[in-house]
Amino acid sequence: MQTVSIFVDVQNVYYTTRSAFKQNFDYNAFWAQATRDRTLINAFAYAIERNDEKQKQFQNILRAIGFDVKLKPFIQRSDGSAKGDWDVGITIDVMEAAPKSDVIVLVSGDGDFGILAEKVRKKYHCHVEVYGVEALSASNLMLSASAFYPIENSLLL
């Protein structure tokens, strides 16, 4: 049986599914699809901590599904801009999981992960599956993946 490690860029999937479909991502349906007939090594969901009660409830739902939720504080800069991405953290965790995994599943359309997908495929011979909203996913990421699964109907609430 294949081993799988899952990495979800929560902010990316939230904003892209809302923008493209005005719907939310169905984490339960995704979980069932990504883990079917596989042995789970780990599953991380990366989110921003805003001390909001509704977000805390959502994060508890993710934990109940099986995700290890990693939180990073939301930083509002004095110039009005904001910082809160997990790109480096996701990359480090993927590189640590790849030697122990047959499959890396990444849920994000962020083109910055194209290099990561290519590196993991070549260095660790992992199958890299990317789930993203097709119209809002970077083409380099889709091309770097072993397989791209568009988030649409069956993966939406």
Rosetta blueprint (number, residue, H / E / L):
1 M L
2 Q E
3 T E
4 V E
5 S E
6 I E
7 F E
8 V E
9 D E
10 V H
11 Q H
12 N H
13 V H
14 Y H
15 Y H
16 T H
17 T H
18 R H
19 S H
20 A H
21 F H
22 K L
23 Q L
24 N L
25 F E
26 D L
27 Y H
28 N H
29 A H
30 F H
31 W H
32 A H
33 Q H
34 A H
35 T H
36 R L
37 D L
38 R E
39 T E
40 L E
41 I E
42 N E
43 A E
44 F E
45 A E
46 Y E
47 A E
48 I E
49 E E
50 R L
51 N L
52 D L
53 E H
54 K H
55 Q H
56 K H
57 Q H
58 F H
59 Q H
60 N H
61 I H
62 L H
63 R H
64 A H
65 I H
66 G L
67 F L
68 D E
69 V E
70 K E
71 L E
72 K E
73 P E
74 F L
75 I E
76 Q E
77 R L
78 S L
79 D L
80 G L
81 S L
82 A E
83 K E
84 G L
85 D L
86 W L
87 D H
88 V H
89 G H
90 I H
91 T H
92 I H
93 D H
94 V H
95 M H
96 E H
97 A H
98 A H
99 P H
100 K H
101 S L
102 D L
103 V E
104 I E
105 V E
106 L E
107 V E
108 S L
109 G L
110 D L
111 G H
112 D H
113 F H
114 G H
115 I H
116 L H
117 A H
118 E H
119 K H
120 V H
121 R H
122 K H
123 K H
124 Y H
125 H L
126 C L
127 H E
128 V E
129 E E
130 V E
131 Y E
132 G E
133 V L
134 E H
135 A H
136 L H
137 S L
138 A L
139 S H
140 N H
141 L H
142 M H
143 L H
144 S H
145 A L
146 S L
147 A E
148 F E
149 Y E
150 P E
151 I L
152 E L
153 N H
154 S H
155 L H
156 L E
157 L L
